[in-house]
């Protein structure tokens, strides 16, 4: 497996948009620090388009889309996204039709409920009540199941035909043929009439965990914040580049690098 290169080796000079994970990437110790929020604001003010890509629920995503300086939020590991339209209006786009979502949701609840009873201490995340498509099992936010418990849950869920992919805090569970990568491709087409062309360098993705691996493979400019080292030996596709700092401070490091390239492009040495 290729080893991620230092962020300083990345050519960020043509980047137009930043797609970023949230937990463990923007957050630090489960909190969004003021300097990280300021980094988002500075990027937006400099003309970068920002899109959050998360396993968190639709309820969170709508709030973020309305209150943060972002163009959109892809939520529930690609199950749906919000994008900002004319006059600031939000548009919600699902990966699947209502005809498919209904039966999938009913079966998902049954399958996850059955598995929770087989692992002591396993429970749905506190925010699963605000999901529409997927469900999340808490292993590292309020619960402390450890690696063995998380591995056991993933194995049981997958044996029942449920897609189960770990973030830094939850095991996200869903039925359906979507993930972060397919949702980003659709977002690019619907929101901007664009696609990710290898070698163009227009888009960068930053993340930290198992459910970011498809995105690391999708983007030539893929960046892992330093805490991604904890999972490098267990993901199929590593990021191309890595920051020195972990979590939100790693995102701030990427933001500074992007802003430095933008200033250089404009001939601004300040």
C-alpha positions in Angstrom: 0.0 0.0 0.0 1.3 3.4 -0.9 2.4 5.7 1.9 0.7 9.1 2.0 3.1 12.0 1.1 3.4 15.1 3.2 0.9 17.8 2.4 3.7 20.2 1.3 4.1 17.9 -1.8 0.6 18.5 -3.1 -0.1 20.9 -6.0 -3.0 22.8 -4.7 -2.8 25.7 -7.1 -5.8 24.7 -9.2 -8.2 23.8 -6.4 -11.7 25.3 -6.7 -13.6 23.3 -4.1 -13.0 21.4 -0.9 -15.0 18.3 0.1 -14.5 17.5 3.8 -15.5 14.9 6.3 -16.7 16.2 9.6 -16.0 13.9 12.6 -12.3 13.6 13.3 -11.5 15.9 10.4 -13.2 19.2 11.2 -13.9 18.3 14.9 -11.2 18.0 17.6 -12.1 15.7 20.5 -15.7 15.8 19.2 -15.9 19.6 19.2 -15.8 22.2 16.4 -13.1 24.6 17.5 -13.3 28.3 16.7 -10.1 28.3 14.7 -11.5 25.5 12.5 -14.7 27.4 11.8 -12.5 30.4 11.0 -10.6 28.3 8.5 -13.9 27.4 6.8 -14.9 31.1 6.7 -11.5 32.2 5.3 -11.7 29.5 2.6 -15.2 30.6 1.6 -14.2 34.3 1.6 -11.3 33.5 -0.7 -13.7 31.9 -3.2 -13.3 28.2 -2.5 -16.5 26.2 -2.6 -17.0 24.0 0.5 -19.0 20.8 0.8 -19.4 18.7 3.9 -19.4 14.9 3.4 -20.5 13.0 6.5 -22.2 10.0 8.0 -24.2 12.3 10.3 -28.0 12.5 10.0 -30.1 14.6 7.6 -31.3 16.7 10.5 -27.7 17.8 11.2 -27.0 18.3 7.6 -29.9 20.7 7.0 -28.8 22.8 10.0 -25.2 22.9 8.7 -26.3 23.7 5.2 -28.2 26.7 6.6 -25.7 28.0 9.1 -22.2 27.2 7.9 -20.3 28.8 4.9 -20.9 25.8 2.7 -22.4 25.1 -0.7 -23.9 21.9 0.4 -23.9 18.9 2.8 -23.8 15.3 1.8 -25.2 13.3 4.7 -25.8 9.7 5.9 -22.8 8.4 3.9 -24.3 9.5 0.6 -28.0 8.7 1.3 -29.0 12.3 0.5 -27.6 15.7 0.2 -28.6 19.4 0.6 -27.4 22.0 -1.9 -27.8 25.7 -1.8 -29.8 27.1 -4.7 -31.1 30.5 -5.8 -31.8 33.0 -3.1 -30.2 30.7 -0.5 -33.0 28.1 -0.8 -32.0 24.5 0.0 -32.7 21.6 -2.3 -32.7 18.1 -0.9 -31.7 15.2 -3.2 -31.9 11.5 -2.3 -29.8 8.7 -3.6 -32.9 6.5 -3.9 -36.6 7.0 -4.7 -39.3 6.9 -2.0 -40.5 3.5 -3.4 -37.1 2.1 -2.6 -36.3 4.0 0.6 -39.4 2.9 2.4 -38.8 -0.9 2.3 -35.1 -0.4 2.9 -35.7 1.6 6.0 -38.1 -0.9 7.4 -35.8 -3.8 6.8 -32.7 -1.8 8.1 -34.4 -1.1 11.4 -35.2 -4.8 11.9 -31.7 -6.0 11.0 -29.9 -3.5 13.1 -32.2 -4.1 16.1 -31.5 -7.8 15.9 -27.8 -7.3 15.8 -27.7 -4.8 18.8 -29.0 -7.6 21.1 -26.0 -9.7 20.3 -23.2 -7.3 21.4 -23.3 -6.2 25.1 -23.4 -2.4 25.4 -24.3 -1.8 21.7 -26.8 0.9 21.0 -27.9 3.3 18.3 -26.2 6.6 18.3 -28.1 9.4 20.1 -28.6 11.2 16.7 -30.0 8.2 14.8 -33.5 9.7 15.6 -32.7 12.4 13.0 -31.7 10.1 10.2 -33.8 9.4 7.1 -31.8 6.7 5.3 -29.2 5.1 7.4 -28.7 4.3 11.1 -25.7 4.6 13.2 -24.4 2.4 16.0 -22.3 4.2 18.6 -19.0 2.6 19.4 -16.8 5.6 20.2 -18.9 8.7 21.0 -20.9 8.0 24.2 -20.4 4.3 24.1 -17.0 2.6 24.5 -17.1 -0.7 22.7 -13.5 -0.7 21.5 -12.1 -2.2 18.3 -13.2 -5.8 19.2 -16.8 -4.7 19.7 -16.9 -2.6 16.6 -15.4 -5.4 14.5 -18.0 -7.8 15.9 -20.9 -5.5 15.1 -19.6 -4.9 11.5 -19.3 -8.6 10.9 -22.8 -9.4 12.2 -24.4 -6.6 10.2 -22.6 -7.5 7.0 -23.7 -11.1 7.4 -27.3 -9.9 7.3 -26.7 -8.0 4.1 -26.3 -4.5 5.7 -23.6 -2.2 4.5 -21.6 -1.3 7.7 -18.8 1.2 7.5 -17.0 2.8 10.5 -16.4 6.5 11.0 -14.3 7.8 13.9 -17.3 7.6 16.2 -20.1 5.4 14.7 -20.7 2.4 12.6 -23.0 3.7 9.8 -25.4 1.1 8.5 -27.5 1.2 5.4 -29.2 -0.7 2.6 -28.7 0.5 -1.0 -26.1 1.0 -3.6 -24.6 4.4 -2.5 -21.7 5.7 -0.6 -19.8 9.0 -0.2 -18.2 8.6 -3.6 -21.4 8.0 -5.6 -23.0 11.0 -3.7 -20.2 13.3 -4.5 -20.3 12.4 -8.2 -24.0 13.1 -8.2 -23.6 16.4 -6.3 -21.0 17.6 -8.8 -23.4 16.9 -11.6 -26.5 18.3 -10.1 -25.1 21.3 -8.3 -22.4 22.5 -10.7 -22.8 20.5 -13.9 -19.3 19.2 -13.3 -17.4 15.9 -12.8 -14.2 15.0 -11.2 -11.6 14.6 -13.9 -8.3 12.9 -12.8 -5.4 15.2 -13.2 -7.4 18.5 -13.3 -6.8 19.2 -9.6 -10.0 21.2 -9.2 -11.3 19.4 -6.2 -9.7 18.2 -2.9 -11.1 15.8 -0.4 -10.0 15.6 3.3 -10.9 12.9 5.8 -9.7 10.6 8.5 -11.5 7.2 8.7 -12.7 4.0 7.2 -15.7 5.5 5.4 -13.4 8.0 3.7 -11.5 5.3 1.8 -13.8 5.5 -1.3 -13.2 9.2 -1.4 -9.4 8.8 -1.1 -9.6 6.6 -4.2 -11.8 9.1 -6.1 -9.7 12.2 -5.7 -6.1 12.5 -6.8 -5.9 15.4 -4.3 -7.0 13.3 -1.3 -5.7 14.4 2.1 -5.8 12.6 5.4 -5.5 14.5 8.6 -2.8 12.9 10.7 -5.1 10.7 12.8 -5.8 8.7 9.6 -2.6 6.9 10.5 -4.6 4.8 13.0 -6.5 3.1 10.2 -4.0 3.1 7.3 -3.3 -0.5 7.7 -7.0 -1.4 7.5 -8.3 0.6 4.5 -8.1 -0.4 0.9 -7.2 3.1 -0.4 -5.1 5.5 1.6 -5.0 9.3 1.0 -2.4 10.6 -1.4 -1.3 13.2 1.2 -1.3 13.7 4.9 -1.1 16.6 7.3 1.3 17.0 10.2 -1.5 17.9 12.6 -4.5 15.7 13.7 -8.3 16.4 13.5 -9.4 20.0 13.1 -5.9 21.3 13.3 -5.0 19.2 10.3 -7.9 20.8 8.4 -6.6 24.2 9.4 -3.2 23.2 8.1 -4.8 22.3 4.7 -6.7 25.6 4.7 -3.5 27.6 5.2 -1.9 25.7 2.4 -4.8 26.4 0.0 -4.9 30.0 0.9 -1.1 30.3 0.4 -1.5 28.9 -3.1 -4.4 31.2 -3.9 -2.4 34.2 -2.8 0.5 33.1 -4.9 -1.7 32.7 -7.9 -2.9 36.2 -7.4 0.6 37.5 -7.0 -0.1 38.4 -3.4 3.0 37.8 -1.3 1.5 39.0 2.0 
